[in-house]
Amino acid sequence: MTTTELHNLQNACNQLLSQQKTLLLASRNQVGNPDISYAPYHYHDFKFYIFVSDLAKHSQNLRSHPQASIMFIEPEAQASNPFARQRLSFDCRVQEISQTDLVFSKVLHAMTAEFGEIVSLLRQLPDFHLFALTPTHGQFIAGFGKAFVVDAEAQVQLPTGAP
């Protein structure tokens, strides 16, 4: 793989991530079954932050099993083939962020700037909680036969044995 090809892959991965305001979130419920949903997110310091209600299945799931998988996927309307949509996925460690933590205010301020005053309204509700999803490893699918490992910082890795 040439430096130019790797650069182009990294740009495609970065573009996919930057064009999304929400992430798809898979968590495990109390009996071990999977739940999937989505959540708006804020990305900072290689962590994805989500602000979710206790009414959402994920809040309890993430507390009980502090692991999740997240995915970003190319919109169907932009994909040339529905079987080969670009996608970026990560396995993550999960941590609930306390309201007394300095990161809590910083992230919610940034989310208010990104998503508007709805965040300020949600912040006043006692059932909303901030979670940090820290990637451990991931994968970027650029198309058919184009699967690449990405590190926790969403950097595309050279395939094993590549020059």
HUMO-V806198 format. One record per helix or strand of 2 or more residues. SS is the DSSP state (2 for helix, 1 for strand). FROM is the first residue (numbers start at 1). TO is the last residue. If there is no record, write none. Layout:
SS_FROM_TO / SS_FROM_TO
This chain:
2_3_18 / 1_22_28 / 1_34_40 / 1_42_44 / 1_47_53 / 2_57_64 / 1_67_73 / 2_76_78 / 2_82_84 / 1_87_97 / 2_102_115 / 2_118_123 / 1_128_143 / 1_146_150
